[in-house]
Amino acid sequence: MLTEAPFTGCTPAMEDMDIVLAYRKHQHATCFQLLYDRYAGKVYSKAVTMLHKESEAEDATQEIFTKIFLSLGKFEGQAKFSTWVYSITYNLCIDKIRRTKRSRELFATELEDPPDKIEEVPDEALMTMQISELRYVLSKLTEAERTLLLMKYKDGVKIKTIASLLGKTESAVKMQLKRIKEKAKRIHDLQFAPTI
């Protein structure tokens, strides 16, 4: 009679999805600890970027991992595990910002009638700014605008994923990004354009 070998735990060499499946099957704490160790730093870093306070980011990180722990059974692997973790992190931080500011207009619905033509600002216009200039420009944007730019250009989140996170169409996200880039360029040019 064949018996299943005893479960010896998860190892750092395992892929995320293998760890998730092993955790689901055996409910072994080592598996969840591995996922926590792998992602806690990234989650905390993103929370600090969005919430601007280390204490709030620490609380958010704990909340996020509680949510991940409770939802691990529902994760089916349609997206990468890292994308799923990012989505939970982003949504929880946005909820915290909304509660703090008591503002429902953080991501205001785009106008139904977009302007006839918005001049496309090339990505290089943002990428070639000096760090100090970029910091200044970002500080002049709204929380929503700053977060959207950082998601796209710092974190490399795809338009499709951003649209899904925000509950918007891809074209609405593209239009919003276009407007934010134009605004960022205007802010930059007003502050840093060489004077003759």
C-alpha positions in Angstrom: 0.0 0.0 0.0 1.4 3.4 -1.1 1.3 6.2 1.4 1.9 9.8 0.7 5.2 11.1 1.9 5.0 13.5 4.8 5.0 17.1 3.9 8.4 18.6 4.7 7.4 22.3 4.1 7.9 24.9 1.5 11.4 26.0 0.4 12.7 29.4 -0.9 13.5 27.8 -4.3 9.7 27.2 -4.9 7.7 29.5 -7.3 5.0 31.6 -5.7 2.1 29.5 -7.1 3.7 26.3 -5.9 3.9 27.8 -2.4 0.3 28.9 -2.6 -0.8 25.4 -3.6 1.3 23.8 -0.9 -0.1 26.1 1.7 -3.7 25.4 0.6 -3.2 21.7 0.7 -1.2 21.5 4.0 -2.0 24.7 5.8 1.7 24.8 6.8 2.8 28.1 8.4 6.2 27.9 6.7 4.6 28.4 3.3 2.8 31.6 4.3 6.0 32.8 6.1 7.9 32.4 2.8 5.4 34.5 0.9 5.4 37.1 3.7 9.2 37.2 3.7 9.2 37.5 -0.1 6.7 40.3 -0.4 6.6 42.2 3.0 9.4 44.6 2.0 7.8 45.5 -1.3 4.3 45.9 0.2 5.7 48.1 3.0 7.7 50.2 0.5 4.6 50.8 -1.7 2.5 51.6 1.4 5.1 54.2 2.5 5.1 55.7 -1.0 1.3 56.0 -1.0 0.6 56.8 2.7 3.7 59.0 3.5 3.9 57.8 7.1 6.0 54.8 8.3 3.6 54.0 11.2 0.6 54.0 8.8 2.6 51.9 6.3 3.4 49.3 9.0 -0.3 49.1 10.0 -1.3 48.8 6.3 1.3 46.0 5.7 -0.2 44.0 8.6 -3.7 44.6 7.2 -2.6 43.6 3.7 -1.1 40.4 4.8 -4.1 39.5 6.9 -6.2 40.1 3.8 -3.8 37.9 1.7 -3.9 35.2 4.4 -7.7 35.2 4.4 -8.0 35.3 0.6 -5.3 32.8 -0.3 -7.9 30.2 -0.9 -9.5 32.3 -3.6 -6.3 33.1 -5.5 -6.6 31.1 -8.7 -3.4 32.2 -10.5 -5.1 34.0 -13.5 -2.6 36.9 -12.7 0.8 36.6 -11.3 0.9 36.3 -7.5 2.9 39.5 -7.3 0.2 41.4 -9.3 -2.5 40.1 -7.0 -0.4 41.3 -3.9 0.1 44.7 -5.6 -3.6 45.0 -6.3 -4.5 44.3 -2.7 -1.8 46.7 -1.5 -2.9 49.4 -3.9 -6.6 49.1 -3.1 -6.1 49.0 0.7 -3.9 52.1 0.6 -6.3 54.0 -1.6 -9.1 53.1 0.8 -7.0 54.5 3.7 -6.3 57.7 1.8 -10.0 58.1 1.0 -11.0 57.5 4.6 -8.3 60.0 5.8 -9.2 62.7 3.4 -12.9 61.8 3.4 -12.9 62.5 -0.3 -14.9 60.6 -2.8 -13.2 62.6 -5.6 -9.7 61.0 -5.4 -10.2 59.4 -8.8 -12.9 61.7 -10.2 -14.7 60.3 -13.2 -13.3 61.7 -16.4 -15.3 64.3 -18.3 -17.7 62.8 -20.8 -16.5 65.2 -23.4 -12.7 65.1 -23.6 -11.0 68.1 -25.2 -10.6 67.9 -29.0 -6.9 67.3 -28.9 -4.5 66.7 -26.1 -0.9 67.0 -27.2 0.9 63.7 -26.4 3.8 64.2 -24.0 6.5 61.7 -24.8 7.5 59.4 -21.8 11.1 60.7 -22.3 9.9 64.2 -21.1 9.4 62.6 -17.7 12.3 60.2 -17.8 14.9 63.0 -18.5 13.9 65.2 -15.6 16.5 65.5 -12.8 15.5 63.7 -9.6 15.0 67.0 -7.7 12.9 68.4 -10.6 10.8 65.2 -10.7 10.3 65.3 -6.9 9.1 68.9 -7.2 6.7 68.0 -10.1 5.3 65.0 -8.2 4.7 67.2 -5.1 2.5 69.5 -7.2 0.3 66.7 -8.5 -2.7 65.3 -6.7 -2.4 62.1 -4.8 -4.4 60.3 -7.5 -2.2 61.7 -10.3 1.0 61.0 -8.5 -0.1 57.4 -7.8 -1.1 56.7 -11.3 2.2 58.0 -12.7 4.2 56.0 -10.2 2.2 52.8 -11.0 2.8 53.2 -14.7 6.4 54.4 -14.8 8.0 53.4 -11.5 6.3 50.1 -10.9 5.7 49.2 -14.5 2.1 48.2 -14.0 0.4 47.5 -17.4 -2.5 49.8 -18.5 -4.8 46.7 -18.5 -4.0 46.0 -14.9 -4.4 49.7 -13.9 -7.8 49.8 -15.6 -8.9 46.7 -13.8 -7.7 48.1 -10.4 -9.5 51.4 -11.0 -12.6 49.9 -12.6 -12.1 52.0 -15.7 -11.6 51.3 -19.4 -8.1 51.1 -20.8 -8.8 54.1 -23.0 -9.9 56.1 -20.0 -6.7 55.3 -18.2 -4.6 56.2 -21.2 -6.5 59.5 -21.5 -5.9 60.2 -17.8 -2.2 59.4 -18.1 -1.9 61.6 -21.1 -3.5 64.5 -19.1 -1.3 63.9 -16.1 1.8 63.9 -18.2 0.8 67.1 -19.9 0.2 68.7 -16.5 3.5 67.4 -15.2 5.3 68.9 -18.2 3.5 72.3 -17.7 4.5 72.3 -14.0 8.1 71.4 -14.9 8.4 74.0 -17.6 7.0 76.8 -15.5 9.4 76.0 -12.7 12.5 74.9 -14.5 12.4 76.3 -18.1 15.6 78.3 -18.8 15.1 82.0 -18.7 16.6 84.1 -21.4 
